[in-house]
Amino acid sequence: MQPETAGSQQLLKVINRMALVRHLCANPGLSRADLAGAVGLTKSTVSLLVRELVAEGWLAEREVVATGDLGRRPTPLFVDPARLLLLGAEVGIESVRVVATSLTGEVLACALANYGASRTAKACMATLATALLKVRKQLDASQQILGIGVGLPGGVNEARGVLHFAPNLGWRDVAVGELLADKLQDSLLAGVPLFIQNEADVAALGEMEFNPAPGSDPLLYVSINQGLGAGVIVGDRLLTGSRGFAGEVGHMVLQLGGPRCSCGRRGCAEALIATRAMLGGSDGEPVLRSLAEVRAHLVDEDPETLKAVASAGRYLGVLLQNLATAYDPGCIVLGGSVVELGQPFLQPALDALNDYAAAAGLPPPTVRTSRFGANAVAVGAAALARYRLTRPALPLADTGLPLAEEAL
């Protein structure tokens, strides 16, 4: 057999194996026969692949189901929740958050670590590596980590492992993948496949991989923190753009001559909606120092704070209207620390969005908040690892090469 032919057959086998895993993630409890019909493979092929996947820890068999039929009862199959795990990390502006999840998204361990005095990329990757190893040590030694995903606050070239620009951290053209791999060298996580992507993109993947809902394609995830970004999924594919900048909606200009943004422009959505928009003051020193102070002033019903939060909410409604017009989404998911302000922020956004829809005689898009709360990006980063590992034929942008082919 020629090497090319053998390689093609091996890739086809990996694709078929991962098709079974993905289908059982979405439809747990199927029998081998049901699975064969669902994915279009022969029963003998499915039986062979299932046997391998059970032995390796991907799948587990449960008690047989009484059907009333004569003969051998079908054995239901499930994704194994305990043997193969994923690590996901959020690189924030002030800290890193790390979670370990099962293959179906249940959080099994977590850690939060603040940065030290140095905010250089090298120092922050050292903090991240320490947090990843801390979480790994919380797990059983027999459990295997399949992959590590990392969500970053800026545009990312996933294929090269490079963060293009993170304005709120001041990082530009940082080889994050290489830096992190170096910090994990000679550790328990050495050699584990690494996947990096923008924070909103991974959070969107978390909603698709771990929280699937019918009628949610296209899916938009809007992340609102100190920065503002969006992840866009269309037809099971993450839209990253030609340079990794798709979804940088925080730098869409909503107001000519508006407040200055971290990117240097004026009137960007980030400057009008994200944390800084609610701290008061002008382009100079803010009146409040943190989102926690904003929450406290909301509890006290401070008029200026209520006004600033409502204004940010209305601009969010304008942004959502623009995104709904551009993408016609099945669902918009809101996440990030600012969303936790709740009704004073979200209601003006929904009111504005509904008013725009009513004026056009159209139903408003479905909008909900993320079910993963503060863990949305970290859990989404774990979902990024699953997304790549279980889609070995899906090429990364800029390369055309399937990253997961080597990992599996």
C-alpha positions as CSV (number, residue, x, y, z in Angstrom):
1,M,0.0,0.0,0.0
2,Q,1.3,3.4,-0.9
3,P,2.1,5.8,2.0
4,E,-0.4,8.4,0.6
5,T,-3.2,5.8,0.4
6,A,-2.4,4.5,3.9
7,G,-2.4,8.1,5.2
8,S,-5.8,8.8,3.5
9,Q,-7.3,5.7,5.0
10,Q,-6.0,6.5,8.5
11,L,-7.5,10.1,8.2
12,L,-10.8,8.6,7.0
13,K,-10.8,6.3,10.1
14,V,-10.1,9.2,12.4
15,I,-12.9,11.2,10.8
16,N,-15.4,8.4,11.2
17,R,-14.3,7.8,14.8
18,M,-14.9,11.5,15.7
19,A,-18.2,11.5,13.8
20,L,-19.4,8.9,16.2
21,V,-18.1,10.9,19.2
22,R,-19.8,14.1,18.0
23,H,-23.1,12.4,17.3
24,L,-23.1,10.8,20.8
25,C,-22.3,14.1,22.4
26,A,-25.5,15.5,20.8
27,N,-27.6,12.3,21.0
28,P,-26.5,10.2,24.1
29,G,-27.9,6.7,24.6
30,L,-27.9,5.5,21.0
31,S,-27.2,1.8,20.3
32,R,-24.6,0.7,17.8
33,A,-27.3,0.0,15.2
34,D,-28.9,3.4,15.7
35,L,-25.5,5.1,15.5
36,A,-24.7,3.3,12.2
37,G,-27.9,4.5,10.7
38,A,-27.4,8.1,11.9
39,V,-23.8,8.5,10.6
40,G,-24.2,6.4,7.4
41,L,-21.6,3.7,8.3
42,T,-22.1,-0.1,8.3
43,K,-22.9,-1.8,11.6
44,S,-19.6,-3.8,11.5
45,T,-17.6,-0.6,11.0
46,V,-19.4,1.1,13.9
47,S,-18.9,-1.9,16.2
48,L,-15.2,-2.0,15.4
49,L,-14.8,1.8,16.0
50,V,-16.9,1.8,19.1
51,R,-14.8,-1.0,20.6
52,E,-11.7,1.1,20.1
53,L,-13.3,4.3,21.5
54,V,-14.6,2.5,24.6
55,A,-11.1,1.0,25.2
56,E,-9.5,4.4,24.8
57,G,-11.9,6.2,27.1
58,W,-14.0,8.2,24.6
59,L,-17.2,6.2,25.1
60,A,-18.8,4.2,27.8
61,E,-21.5,1.5,27.7
62,R,-24.4,1.6,30.1
63,E,-27.0,-1.0,31.3
64,V,-29.1,-2.5,28.5
65,V,-32.5,-1.2,27.8
66,A,-35.5,-3.5,27.9
67,T,-37.3,-3.2,24.6
68,G,-39.7,-6.3,24.7
69,D,-38.1,-7.6,21.5
70,L,-36.6,-11.1,21.3
71,G,-32.9,-11.5,21.0
72,R,-30.1,-9.5,22.3
73,R,-31.1,-6.1,23.7
74,P,-29.2,-3.0,22.4
75,T,-26.6,-1.5,24.6
76,P,-26.8,2.3,24.9
77,L,-23.6,4.3,24.3
78,F,-22.6,7.5,26.0
79,V,-19.5,9.8,25.9
80,D,-17.4,8.8,28.9
81,P,-17.6,11.7,31.4
82,A,-14.5,10.8,33.5
83,R,-11.6,9.4,31.6
84,L,-10.7,11.9,28.9
85,L,-10.8,15.6,29.9
86,L,-10.1,19.0,28.4
87,L,-8.5,22.1,29.9
88,G,-9.7,25.6,29.0
89,A,-8.3,29.0,29.9
90,E,-9.3,32.6,29.7
91,V,-6.5,35.2,29.5
92,G,-8.1,38.2,31.0
93,I,-6.9,41.8,31.5
94,E,-6.2,41.3,35.2
95,S,-6.1,37.5,35.7
96,V,-6.3,34.0,34.1
97,R,-9.1,31.6,34.7
98,V,-8.7,27.8,34.1
99,V,-11.2,25.0,34.1
100,A,-11.1,21.3,33.5
101,T,-14.1,19.9,31.8
102,S,-15.5,16.5,30.6
103,L,-15.9,15.9,26.9
104,T,-19.5,17.2,27.3
105,G,-18.7,20.4,29.1
106,E,-19.2,19.6,32.8
107,V,-16.7,21.7,34.9
108,L,-14.7,19.3,37.1
109,A,-12.0,21.7,38.5
110,C,-11.1,25.3,38.2
111,A,-8.5,27.9,39.3
112,L,-8.2,31.7,39.1
113,A,-4.8,33.5,39.3
114,N,-4.1,37.2,39.3
115,Y,-1.1,38.5,37.4
116,G,1.9,39.8,39.2
117,A,3.6,43.2,38.9
118,S,4.7,42.4,35.3
119,R,2.0,42.3,32.6
120,T,4.4,41.3,29.8
121,A,3.2,38.4,27.7
122,K,6.0,36.2,29.0
123,A,5.1,36.8,32.6
124,C,1.4,36.3,32.0
125,M,2.0,33.0,30.2
126,A,4.0,31.9,33.2
127,T,1.0,32.6,35.4
128,L,-1.2,30.7,33.0
129,A,1.1,27.7,32.9
130,T,1.1,27.6,36.7
131,A,-2.7,27.8,36.8
132,L,-3.0,25.0,34.2
133,L,-0.7,22.7,36.2
134,K,-2.6,23.5,39.4
135,V,-5.9,22.4,37.8
136,R,-4.2,19.3,36.4
137,K,-3.0,18.3,39.9
138,Q,-6.6,18.5,41.2
139,L,-7.5,15.7,38.8
140,D,-6.9,12.0,39.1
141,A,-3.6,10.9,37.7
142,S,-5.4,8.2,35.5
143,Q,-7.4,10.9,33.7
144,Q,-5.9,12.0,30.4
145,I,-5.9,15.6,29.1
146,L,-6.7,15.5,25.4
147,G,-6.2,19.2,24.6
148,I,-5.8,22.7,26.0
149,G,-7.7,25.7,24.7
150,V,-6.9,29.3,25.4
151,G,-9.2,32.3,24.9
152,L,-7.4,35.6,24.3
153,P,-8.6,39.3,24.3
154,G,-7.8,40.2,20.7
155,G,-7.4,39.1,17.1
156,V,-5.7,35.7,16.8
157,N,-4.1,33.8,14.0
158,E,-5.0,30.3,15.2
159,A,-2.9,28.4,12.7
160,R,0.3,30.2,13.7
161,G,-0.6,30.5,17.4
162,V,-0.1,34.3,17.3
163,L,-2.1,37.0,19.0
164,H,-2.2,39.9,16.6
165,F,-3.2,42.7,19.0
166,A,-4.7,43.0,22.4
167,P,-5.3,46.7,23.0
168,N,-6.3,46.4,26.7
169,L,-3.1,44.4,27.4
170,G,-0.8,46.3,25.1
171,W,0.4,43.1,23.4
172,R,1.0,43.0,19.7
173,D,2.2,40.1,17.5
174,V,2.8,37.7,20.4
175,A,3.5,34.0,19.8
176,V,1.3,32.9,22.6
177,G,1.3,29.3,21.5
178,E,5.0,29.0,21.5
179,L,5.4,30.9,24.8
180,L,2.9,28.7,26.6
181,A,4.3,25.5,25.2
182,D,7.8,26.6,26.4
183,K,6.4,27.2,29.9
184,L,4.8,23.7,30.0
185,Q,7.9,21.9,28.8
186,D,9.0,19.1,31.1
187,S,5.7,19.3,33.0
188,L,2.6,17.1,33.3
189,L,1.1,18.9,30.4
190,A,4.1,18.8,28.1
191,G,3.1,17.8,24.5
192,V,-0.6,18.2,25.1
193,P,-2.1,19.8,21.9
194,L,-2.6,23.6,22.4
195,F,-5.3,25.6,20.6
196,I,-5.7,29.4,20.9
197,Q,-8.4,31.7,19.7
198,N,-10.1,35.0,20.4
199,E,-12.2,35.0,23.7
200,A,-15.5,35.7,22.1
201,D,-14.9,33.0,19.4
202,V,-14.2,30.4,22.0
203,A,-17.2,31.4,24.1
204,A,-19.3,31.0,20.9
205,L,-17.9,27.5,20.4
206,G,-18.8,26.7,24.0
207,E,-22.4,27.5,23.3
208,M,-22.4,25.4,20.2
209,E,-20.4,22.4,21.5
210,F,-21.7,22.2,25.1
211,N,-25.1,23.9,25.0
212,P,-26.6,23.1,21.6
213,A,-30.1,24.5,20.9
214,P,-32.3,24.0,17.8
215,G,-32.6,26.9,15.5
216,S,-29.5,28.7,16.7
217,D,-27.6,28.9,13.4
218,P,-26.1,31.3,12.8
219,L,-25.0,31.8,16.4
220,L,-23.5,35.1,17.6
221,Y,-21.8,35.4,21.0
222,V,-21.3,39.0,22.2
223,S,-18.7,39.3,25.0
224,I,-18.8,42.5,27.0
225,N,-16.0,43.2,29.5
226,Q,-13.3,45.8,29.5
227,G,-13.2,45.0,25.8
228,L,-16.1,44.0,23.5
229,G,-16.0,41.3,20.8
230,A,-18.2,38.8,19.1
231,G,-17.9,35.2,18.0
232,V,-19.8,34.1,14.9
233,I,-20.6,30.5,14.0
234,V,-22.3,29.7,10.7
235,G,-23.1,26.1,9.7
236,D,-21.0,24.5,12.4
237,R,-18.0,26.6,11.3
238,L,-16.3,29.4,13.3
239,L,-16.0,32.5,11.2
240,T,-12.5,34.0,11.8
241,G,-11.9,36.1,8.8
242,S,-8.8,36.2,6.5
243,R,-6.5,37.6,9.3
244,G,-8.3,36.4,12.4
245,F,-10.1,39.7,13.0
246,A,-13.7,38.7,12.3
247,G,-15.9,39.5,15.2
248,E,-14.0,42.5,16.5
249,V,-17.3,44.3,16.7
250,G,-16.1,46.4,19.6
251,H,-14.3,48.6,17.1
252,M,-17.4,49.2,14.9
253,V,-18.0,52.9,15.1
254,L,-21.4,53.8,16.5
255,Q,-21.0,57.5,17.1
256,L,-19.1,60.0,15.0
257,G,-16.7,62.0,17.2
258,G,-17.6,59.9,20.3
259,P,-15.4,59.0,23.2
260,R,-11.9,57.7,22.5
261,C,-11.5,53.9,22.3
262,S,-8.5,51.8,23.4
263,C,-7.7,51.3,19.7
264,G,-7.2,55.0,19.2
265,R,-10.5,55.6,17.2
266,R,-13.4,57.6,18.5
267,G,-17.0,56.4,18.9
268,C,-16.3,52.6,18.9
269,A,-18.8,50.3,20.4
270,E,-16.3,49.3,23.1
271,A,-16.0,53.0,24.3
272,L,-19.8,53.3,24.4
273,I,-20.8,49.9,25.8
274,A,-18.0,48.2,27.7
275,T,-16.8,48.8,31.3
276,R,-15.2,52.2,30.8
277,A,-18.5,53.6,29.4
278,M,-20.1,53.2,32.8
279,L,-17.3,54.6,35.0
280,G,-18.3,58.2,34.4
281,G,-16.0,61.1,33.5
282,S,-14.8,62.1,30.0
283,D,-11.7,60.9,28.2
284,G,-9.8,61.7,31.3
285,E,-10.0,60.2,34.8
286,P,-13.1,58.1,35.4
287,V,-15.3,58.9,38.4
288,L,-15.6,55.2,39.4
289,R,-12.8,52.7,39.5
290,S,-14.3,49.4,38.7
291,L,-17.4,47.4,37.7
292,A,-17.8,46.5,41.3
293,E,-18.3,50.1,42.2
294,V,-20.8,50.5,39.3
295,R,-22.8,47.6,40.9
296,A,-22.7,49.2,44.3
297,H,-23.9,52.5,42.9
298,L,-26.7,50.7,41.0
299,V,-27.8,49.2,44.3
300,D,-27.9,52.7,45.8
301,E,-29.8,53.9,42.7
302,D,-27.3,56.6,42.0
303,P,-28.9,58.7,39.2
304,E,-25.7,59.3,37.3
305,T,-24.7,55.6,37.3
306,L,-28.2,54.5,36.3
307,K,-28.0,57.0,33.4
308,A,-24.6,55.8,32.3
309,V,-25.6,52.1,32.5
310,A,-28.8,52.7,30.6
311,S,-26.9,54.7,27.9
312,A,-24.5,51.8,27.5
313,G,-27.4,49.4,27.3
314,R,-29.1,51.4,24.5
315,Y,-25.9,51.5,22.5
316,L,-25.7,47.7,23.0
317,G,-29.2,47.6,21.4
318,V,-27.9,49.6,18.4
319,L,-25.0,47.2,18.1
320,L,-27.2,44.1,18.3
321,Q,-29.5,45.6,15.7
322,N,-26.5,46.1,13.3
323,L,-25.3,42.5,13.9
324,A,-28.8,41.1,13.4
325,T,-29.1,42.9,10.1
326,A,-25.7,41.7,9.0
327,Y,-26.0,38.0,10.0
328,D,-29.7,37.3,10.5
329,P,-28.8,35.1,13.5
330,G,-30.8,32.2,14.9
331,C,-29.7,33.3,18.3
332,I,-27.6,36.0,20.0
333,V,-25.9,35.0,23.3
334,L,-24.7,37.7,25.7
335,G,-21.8,37.1,28.0
336,G,-19.1,38.8,30.0
337,S,-18.8,40.7,33.3
338,V,-20.9,43.7,32.2
339,V,-23.9,41.4,31.5
340,E,-23.9,40.5,35.2
341,L,-25.2,44.1,35.8
342,G,-28.6,42.6,34.8
343,Q,-31.8,44.5,34.2
344,P,-30.5,48.1,34.4
345,F,-28.1,47.3,31.5
346,L,-29.9,44.6,29.5
347,Q,-33.5,46.0,29.5
348,P,-32.5,49.2,27.6
349,A,-30.7,47.0,25.1
350,L,-33.6,44.7,24.5
351,D,-36.0,47.7,24.3
352,A,-33.9,49.4,21.7
353,L,-33.6,46.1,19.7
354,N,-37.3,45.5,19.9
355,D,-38.1,49.0,18.8
356,Y,-35.9,48.7,15.7
357,A,-37.5,45.3,14.8
358,A,-41.0,46.8,15.3
359,A,-40.2,49.7,13.1
360,A,-39.2,47.3,10.3
361,G,-42.2,45.0,10.9
362,L,-39.9,42.1,11.7
363,P,-39.7,39.8,14.8
364,P,-36.7,40.6,17.0
365,P,-33.9,38.1,17.1
366,T,-33.7,35.6,20.0
367,V,-31.4,37.0,22.7
368,R,-30.3,35.1,25.8
369,T,-27.4,35.2,28.3
370,S,-24.7,32.5,28.5
371,R,-25.4,29.5,30.8
372,F,-21.8,29.4,31.8
373,G,-21.6,32.8,33.5
374,A,-18.1,33.8,34.6
375,N,-16.7,30.6,33.2
376,A,-18.0,31.2,29.6
377,V,-14.6,31.9,28.0
378,A,-12.7,29.3,29.9
379,V,-15.3,26.6,29.2
380,G,-15.5,27.9,25.6
381,A,-11.7,27.4,25.4
382,A,-12.1,23.8,26.4
383,A,-14.8,23.6,23.7
384,L,-12.3,24.9,21.2
385,A,-10.1,21.9,22.0
386,R,-13.0,19.5,21.5
387,Y,-14.1,21.4,18.3
388,R,-10.6,21.0,16.7
389,L,-9.9,17.4,18.0
390,T,-13.2,16.0,16.8
391,R,-13.1,17.6,13.4
392,P,-9.8,16.4,12.0
393,A,-10.7,17.3,8.4
394,L,-11.6,20.9,9.2
395,P,-8.7,23.1,8.1
396,L,-7.3,26.0,10.1
397,A,-7.3,29.4,8.5
398,D,-4.1,30.3,6.6
399,T,-2.8,26.8,6.4
400,G,-5.3,24.3,4.9
401,L,-3.8,21.7,7.2
402,P,-5.9,19.8,9.7
403,L,-4.4,20.5,13.1
404,A,-6.0,17.5,14.8
405,E,-4.7,15.0,12.4
406,E,-1.4,14.8,14.3
407,A,-3.1,15.1,17.7
408,L,-5.2,12.0,17.1
